[in-house]
Amino acid sequence: MRKLVLALGISIALGGPVVGNDNWPQWRGPSLNGTSDSTGLPLKWTDTENVTWKVELPSRSGSTPIVWGDRVFVTSPSSLGEGEAPVAKGWPSKPKKGEGKDLLFLCLSKKDGSELWRKKIDGANYQIGKHNMSSPSPVTDGKLVWWLTGTGLVTAYTMEGKEVWTADLVKTYVKLGLNWGYGASPLLYEGLIIVPMLHGWDNAGPSYVIALDAATGKEVWKEERKTDAQKEGPDAYTTPMVMKYADHTEIIVVGGDYFTGHDPKTGKEIWRCGGLNLKQDKFYRAVCSPAVVGEYVFACIKQGPFVGVKGGGKGLVTDTHIAWTNKLGCDVPTPVSDGKLLYVLNDGGTLSAYDPATGKAVYERQRLPANGPYNASPLLADGRIYCTNEKGHTVVVASGSEFKVLAENPLNDVYTMSSIAVSGSQLFIRTSTHLYCIGK
């Protein structure tokens, strides 16, 4: 799978050659699957040991840092100003401390973490549970960098911070109505910025998958994504993924109780598959993004079932293309694979390994030494699986058929929700207070 997805991520997803182990251009990396071909990555660290640098950030965010060349990009709410009251909506009514009302986009030096430039949107942030309006991760192709906010505003900048274009998706298409606020990250694919707008809790308006021209911001296609899910069921916080076949490519979207495969040139739906919400629960919102392994795609909504689907179908394929299901699902973390095994991290702090084609468990629900919750998706690199919990504690497990814990690395945080980014032999870990560059 590594060769397959690297070929996809390098030659197709970014529209040109990149060095996979140097750049981490979007949430799931250059291969779009949470893996890296880097070697010599750090195994052990503390808050002070094996840290090249760490820099204090204005506030917390679930977005993942991205890296290109000598630059690191992060999104954040502003710091809470003196006398300023944080803004919160929905549950819980009492907002988290230390989070301001503005949204920030920061460009940092990879060398030492120093700030190179920043952009600000006044008054655009609010909190809702663990979430805020900085949650979508940015994307870059090394020429431009795109920032999507939880309020539906997309802006393209040059690497030096000059604004190229901006698009207001809410104003143009539909008011977002998700119970927990918008949090999907965009997908950069062949010159397109692909954004899912899947919702239903607070707005009965249509849901869309939208593709904008990455260079200009103009609409290339818009596909309404219909669903029979009810109440919170249409809400999705998932990022689309790319699935490549021998003769064509599809964009895979999960949400509203369905997998769907779309034509990347037109957005038209090619197939859809159910099986994710067997009880037709009206509160089965989708957070876990699809994971692609060869000709199979996997996802889970809330706590299950976990479903594997064989791609390549036409129309409704629920009865014909489900390869296997497992009642032991995962809610937030997206699974990862080395092409041989599929590793599923459960929010509560257990790890399972399955044969992707058959669903046969190699090991199942092995308890990690650091308890959950786990919001960050696991990273697979250098023969290891890096699993980071909400307290910033990263457990490193050997990839392969034997469950073996290699190291534990605490950072003593309270709200680490970002996935790890990789550049060269360094890891970039964002806690609620700092961005760490780990490894010499």
Secondary structure, 3 states (H helix, E strand, C coil): CHHHHHHHHHHHHCCCCCCCCCCECCCCCCCCCCEECCCCCCCCCCCCCCEEEEEECCCCCCCCCEEECCEEEEEEECCCCCCCCCCECCCCCCCCCCCCCCEEEEEEECCCCCEEEEEEECCCCCEECCEECCCCCCEECCCEEEEECCCCEEEEEECCCCEEEEEEHHHHCCCCCCCCCCCCCCEEECCEEEEEECCCCCCCCCCEEEEEECCCCCEEEEEECCCCCCCCCCCECCCCEEEECCCCEEEEEEECCEEEEECCCCCCEEEEECCCCCCCCCCCCECCCCEEECCEEEEECCCCCEEEEECCCCEECHHHHEEEEECCCCCCCCCEECCCCEEEEECCCEEEEECCCCCCEEEEEEECCCCCCCCCCCEEECCEEEEECCCCCEEEEECCCCCCEEEEECCCCCCCCCCCEEECCEEEEECCCEEEEECC
